[in-house]
Amino acid sequence: MGATTLKEFGRFGYFESQWELFKSGHLWKLWYEQYPNLFDDKKLQWAHGQAKYGYHFFEWMGIILLHTATGYLPMGGNEYRLRPQNRKTRQLDKIVSLKALDLIEHCLAIYHCQAPDLLMYAPDYSDYFFCEVKGNSDRLSEAQLNFYLDLQSTTGKPVYILYFFRVKQGGSGISGLQP
């Protein structure tokens, strides 16, 4: 019998100033320079076009936090859901089973939701886990919960939930992620 719950990676605060610096381009450019092994040119291209709306802020913070905590490398949802024929596909084939990839590719049609935001993997491809990143009041839908539980059962790997919440300036947030 598969797991009936998802694991929470944690709840972490962020500052409004980080959000604003990300949207203005200052913070994502800094993170791109500071973490070249985490953010490739494709992620830079997405940030350049979408960060001004606040898109990808929580995912980028999640990538840094998860990498710092585990040493694992990220593959974003669009990179592993769409399976483009490139370097990331070759990496993906070393990490996830074909059965799991089939489930991921059909999750929208079957479960009416997308795959988790991140697939984090060991640099030697020996281990991995999935992580859904939620910011502020965003919560898992019933469809996501059902799909993620089936994904855990199929892969034998956890699907973590990582929550971010806004804290007042000067409060307790995330150290090391401030500019």
C-alpha positions in Angstrom: 0.0 0.0 0.0 1.3 3.4 -0.9 1.8 6.5 1.3 -1.3 8.3 2.3 0.3 11.6 3.1 3.0 13.9 1.6 6.0 15.0 3.6 6.5 18.7 4.4 10.1 19.9 3.8 9.4 22.9 5.9 7.9 26.4 6.1 10.3 29.3 5.5 9.8 33.1 5.6 10.8 35.6 2.9 10.9 39.3 3.0 8.8 41.6 0.8 12.1 43.3 -0.3 13.3 40.0 -1.7 10.1 39.7 -3.7 10.5 43.2 -5.1 14.2 42.7 -5.9 13.3 39.5 -7.7 10.6 41.2 -9.7 12.9 44.1 -10.6 15.6 41.7 -11.9 18.2 42.4 -9.3 17.8 39.3 -7.2 17.4 36.6 -9.9 20.4 38.0 -11.8 22.4 37.8 -8.6 21.3 34.3 -7.9 22.0 33.3 -11.5 25.6 34.5 -11.0 26.0 33.0 -7.5 24.5 29.6 -8.4 25.6 28.8 -12.0 25.1 25.1 -11.4 21.5 25.6 -10.3 20.2 28.1 -12.9 20.9 27.5 -16.6 20.3 29.7 -19.5 16.7 28.4 -19.9 15.8 29.4 -16.4 17.5 32.8 -17.0 15.3 33.2 -20.1 12.1 32.4 -18.1 13.1 34.8 -15.4 13.9 37.5 -17.8 10.4 37.3 -19.3 8.3 36.4 -16.3 10.0 37.6 -13.0 8.5 41.1 -13.3 5.1 39.4 -12.5 6.6 37.6 -9.6 6.6 34.2 -11.4 9.3 31.7 -10.4 10.2 33.6 -7.2 9.2 30.7 -4.9 10.7 28.1 -7.2 14.1 29.9 -7.3 14.1 30.3 -3.5 13.1 26.6 -3.2 15.9 25.5 -5.5 18.5 27.4 -3.5 17.1 26.1 -0.2 16.8 22.5 -1.3 20.3 22.5 -2.9 21.8 24.1 0.3 20.1 21.5 2.5 20.8 18.4 0.3 23.4 19.1 -2.3 21.0 17.9 -4.9 20.6 19.6 -8.3 17.3 20.9 -9.7 15.3 20.0 -12.7 12.2 22.3 -13.0 8.8 21.0 -13.8 8.8 22.2 -17.4 12.2 20.5 -17.9 11.1 17.1 -16.9 7.3 17.2 -17.7 7.8 18.1 -21.3 10.9 15.8 -21.9 12.5 17.9 -24.6 15.2 16.1 -26.6 18.2 17.7 -25.0 20.8 17.3 -22.2 18.1 17.4 -19.5 16.3 14.4 -21.2 19.5 12.4 -21.1 19.8 13.2 -17.4 16.2 12.4 -16.7 16.5 9.0 -18.3 19.3 8.3 -15.7 17.1 9.3 -12.8 13.4 8.4 -13.2 11.9 5.1 -14.4 9.9 4.9 -17.7 6.8 4.0 -15.7 7.1 7.2 -13.6 7.9 9.3 -16.7 4.7 8.0 -18.4 2.7 8.9 -15.3 4.2 12.4 -15.3 3.6 12.9 -19.0 -0.1 12.1 -18.7 -0.8 13.7 -15.3 -2.6 16.7 -16.8 -5.0 14.4 -18.8 -5.5 11.9 -16.0 -5.4 14.0 -12.8 -6.1 17.5 -14.2 -2.9 18.9 -12.6 0.7 19.3 -13.4 3.7 17.5 -12.0 5.5 18.9 -8.9 7.5 22.1 -9.5 10.9 20.5 -8.9 12.7 17.2 -9.3 15.9 17.4 -7.2 18.5 14.8 -7.9 21.9 13.7 -6.6 24.8 14.8 -8.8 25.7 11.1 -9.4 22.1 10.3 -10.3 21.8 7.8 -7.4 18.8 9.4 -5.7 16.1 12.0 -6.2 12.9 13.4 -4.9 10.1 15.7 -6.0 9.1 18.9 -4.4 6.0 21.1 -4.8 6.7 24.7 -3.8 3.9 26.8 -2.4 3.9 30.5 -1.6 1.8 32.5 0.8 -1.8 31.2 0.8 -1.3 28.8 -2.1 -2.3 25.2 -1.1 -2.4 21.8 -2.7 -5.5 20.9 -4.7 -7.2 17.6 -4.2 -6.1 16.7 -7.8 -2.4 17.5 -6.9 -2.6 15.5 -3.7 -4.0 12.4 -5.5 -1.4 12.6 -8.3 1.5 13.2 -5.9 0.4 10.2 -3.8 0.3 8.0 -6.9 3.7 9.4 -8.0 5.2 8.5 -4.6 3.7 5.0 -4.9 5.0 4.5 -8.4 8.5 5.9 -7.8 9.0 4.9 -4.1 10.4 8.5 -3.7 8.9 11.3 -1.6 7.1 14.2 -2.9 7.8 17.1 -0.5 5.9 20.2 0.0 7.9 23.4 0.6 6.0 26.4 1.9 7.1 30.0 1.9 5.3 32.8 3.8 6.0 36.6 3.9 7.5 37.9 7.1 7.8 41.5 8.2 11.2 43.2 7.5 13.4 42.5 10.5 11.6 39.3 11.4 12.8 35.8 11.2 13.1 34.6 7.6 15.6 32.8 5.5 19.2 33.6 6.1 21.6 33.4 3.2 19.0 34.2 0.6 19.1 37.9 1.1 21.0 40.1 -1.3 
